[in-house]
């Protein structure tokens, strides 16, 4: 490859499954996915890889979130480099990321047979938004044997996610934006038709954070959040603010319809809806995003993913989750070397 800084778009299909655990319906084992992902990353030397999740059938947010968590975790088994930024995207209603993402330079093909025809159509859409044409990389050119990725059935059309709420909300520290944050923000953005409200923790909420001296400044954290949401769906009105108390606008904004919570904060919905009732506001619904696992802490992670043996004793156990605290601790250790 002639350029070490390509931004790669990697496209694959997943399907619904009745499984309670494990990667839902991947067309190949998780180990195979990790192997292909590693080949793409090592060969292209890309610093950012977008992966579009596609499904021919309608799916629930819970199914999508579960799949995103496992995909991000599989990517983490390949590379823990802070320089590699992996982003999962989904086609939303009238927004197709492949046509609109500004930073992409190359697309990795699923199939060598019709790739040039497909690429031509993609680039026509991009030109309509004054974006540069993409170049094409075949998995076969990466030296992969039998390298087909999950591909759609003949004649199938990808399902596009259709948001069901006008206004969604999420809050967090979002320090060193990691894959768990990405899932939280993606879920929140996918729930909204019109606007997304994001509270980014300010100083009053950070007093008891471990390794707070290594935390990113507020301006950096809120900028990273805003940039990420724009890529999920740029048509959304984004309202980002400094969160100075545990509730923020969830107890005062009558237009918020749904709140996204992490597992560790899921009990907050009870107090929020009580305060909304006291203020004569309608209660809001909520979605809980499970923990993103720290794959280094899970013995035999890949085997467990392939066999569906990631039970609740792991997926809902705080001891196995990836956290910003670990990242800050790592930063602190490096700073003292």
N, C-alpha and C positions, 0 to 999 in steps of 0.2 A: 504494500500500500504506500502511496506517495505522500500522504498527509497524516501526521500523528494526532491531529485534533478534530477528526470528523465527529459530527454529532449524528448518531445512528438512530434510525427508526426501525424497530423490530416488531413484526406483526404476527400474532398467533391467535388461534381460536381455543376457547374452552367451552365446555357444555355442562348443563345442569346435571346434578346427580342426587340420589337419595342418601348419599353418605352423610353421616353426622360429623365425621372427622376426616382429615387428610385433604389433599388437593382435589377439588371437585372436577371430575371429568376431563382431566388433561388427556390429550390424544397420545401422549407418550409419558413414560415414567418421569418422575421429578429428577432423577439422576441424569436422564437423557437431556432434559431441559437445561440443567446446570452445565452439562458438558457443551451443549451448543452455545449457551450464553457465554461461557468461558472462551470458546473459540472466537466468537464475535468480538469480545472485549480485547483479547490478547492480540488478535490479528489486526484489528482496525486501530488499536491504541486510542479509542474514543474516551473522552472524559465525561461524556453524558450519553446515556442510552434511554430512549423513549420506547416503551413497550405498550402497544395497543392491545387491550383485551377485547376480544370479539366473540360473540355468541349468536347463533342463529335463532335462538329462542328467547322469549321474555324471561327475565330473572329478577329475583328480589335483591334488595340492597344487602341483606344478610349474606346471600350467596356470593355477591360480588365482593363484599368486604372480606369474607373468609378466603376467597381466591386471591385477592390482592395481598393479604397477609402472608399466605404461603408462597406466593411468587416473590415478594420482596425478600422473604427469608431464604429462599433458594438462591437468589442473587447474592445474598450475603455469604453464603457458603462458598461462593466463587471468589469474591473479593470484598475485603473489609477496608479497602483503601478510601481515605477521606476525599481523595481527588475524583473518584468515580461517583457520578450522580445518576442514579436510576430513577426514572419516573414512569409510572403506569398511568395510561390515559384511556378514556372510553369515549366512543362516539355518543354525543348528546343531542338529541332532537335535531336541531338544524346546525349543529357545530361538529365538524369532523376535524379533529386535531391535525391529522396528516396534511390537510389542505391549508391550515392556518398557522402552525407552529413556525415561528420565524427563524429559529436557530438551527433547524435540521439541515444537514448537508447531504446525507446519504440515507437510502433505505435498503434494508436487507430483505431480499426477496424470499417469499415462501416457496415459489416454484419458478424454475427456469423457463417453463414452457410459454407462458403468456406475460412474462414480466415486463417486457418493453412496451407492450400495448397498455398494460395497467399503469406503468410509469408515465406514459404519454398523457393519460387521462388525469392522473394526479397533478402533473405539472400544469395542465390547462387550468385546473382549479386554483393552483397557487398563483399563477400569473394574474388571475382576476383580483387577487389581493396584493398585487405588486410584490410578490415574494419570489426569490430565485428558484430556478429549477433544481430538483433533486437529482443526484446521480444514483446509479443502481449497483448494488453489490450482491452477487449470488452466493448462497451458502456453499455451492459447489466450488466457487472460486476460493473459498477459505480452506479447501482441502478436506472437507467433511465427507466421509463415506456414508452413503445412504442417509443423507442429511435432511430429509424432509421434516419440516416442522408440522405441528398440528394444522391441517388444512381443511377448508370447508367442504361439505358435500357439494357435488356438482349442482350448479344452479341455485345454491343457497345465497341468501342475502343477510348481512349482519343486522342484528337487532340494535336499534338505537335507544338509549336510555331516555325516558321521558320523566322529568321531575314532576312531583305531585304536590309540592308546596310552593307558595309564593316567596316565603322568607324563612331562612334557616339561620341557626346560630351555633357557634362553638367558641370555647375559650381555652387558653393554655399559655404556658410559658414560651413554648416553641424555641427553645434554646438549641443551637446547633441542629437545625431542621433535619430530622432523621426520618427513616422509613415509617415509623409509627405515627409521627406527625403528618406525614404525607397521606396516610390512610384516613386519619381524622379529617383533614382538610378536604380530601377528595370526596368523602362521604357527605360532608356538609354541603359542598358545592353541588353535588349531584341531586340533592334533595330540593334545591331551590330553582324556581322558574325565573324569578326577578332579582332577588337581592340576597346577599350573604353578609351576616354580621359576625365579626371575629374580634374577640377581646384578647389582647396580648398583655400578659401580666406585667404590672408596673412594680416599682420598688416596695410598696407596702405589703405585697404578697410574696416577696422574695427573701424576707428576713431569715427564714428558717431553712432555706435551700442549702444543701451540702455543696461545698466547693464554689460558693457564690462568687468568690473573687475571680473565677475563671469564666463566669457567665458572659455571654455576648451582650453588648449594649442594646437597650430597647430599640433604638433606631435600626440596628442591623436585623434584629429579630422580626420586627414588623415589616421591614422591606422584603425579607426573604419570604414571609407569608404571602404578601401581596403579589410578588412575582410568581409564586407557585400557583395561586388561585387563578391568575390570569390565564395560565396554560390549561387549566381544567375546563374553564368556560369563560372566555373574555366578555361575553355578552352580559354577565351578571353585574349588577351594581354592587360594588364592594364597600362595606362600611367597616373600617378597622379603627380600633380605639385602644387606649391604654386602660387596662382592667385594674381598678384600684380596690375592689372588694370582691368577695366570692360570687356575687350575683350579677353585677353589671346590669345591662338593660333587660335581662330575662324577666325581671319582676316589674318592669315599668313600660316596656314596649308592647303595645296591643297587637302589633302586626306580626310579631314572631310567632311562627306556627310549629316549629320543630327544633329541638335541641339535640346536638350530637355530644355524647359523653364517652369518656374512656372508662374502662372497667373500674379503675380505682376511684372514679368520681361519680359512679352511677347512682349512688344514693342521694345525690344533690337534687334530683328532680322532685323528690317529695317536698323538700323545703321550698323550692322555687314555686311549685304549683300552689302550695299553701299561701305563700305571700301574694300570688296572683289572685287567688280567690278573695283574700282579704282586701285586695285593691279593686275588686269587682272586674277583674280581667279573666278572659277565657283561659283555661288550662292549656298547656302545650304538650304535644307528644314528644317522644324522644327515641333515639337509637343509641345503643351501646356498642362501641367498637372494642372488640377483645384486644388483649395484649399482643403486640408484636414480640415474637420470641427472640431472645439473644441466643442464636444458634450455637454459640460456643459453650453455652451452659447445658444444652440438651444432648445427652449421650445418644449416639446413633440417630441424630436428627433425620438424615435423609431416608434411612430405613423406616423410621416411624411415619414419615410423610407418605412414602410409597404404599405402606400397608394400612394407612388410616389409623395408626395407633397413637396419634397425638390427642390424648384424652384430656378431660377437664382438669385432671391433676397437674397437667403441664400448662395448658392454654390459659387457665384462669389463676395460675400461681404466680404471685408477684415476684417470687425468687427467680423466675425464668424470663422475665420481661426485659426488653431493651429499654434503657432509660437515658435521659440526658445527664443524669448524675454520673453514670459510668463514663460518658464522654468527657465530662468536665474533669473527672478524676484522672483520666488519661492525659488530658491537657496539662493538668497540674504536675503529673509525674514527668512529663516531657520538659516542662519549664524548669524543673529542678535539676535536670541532667547537665 
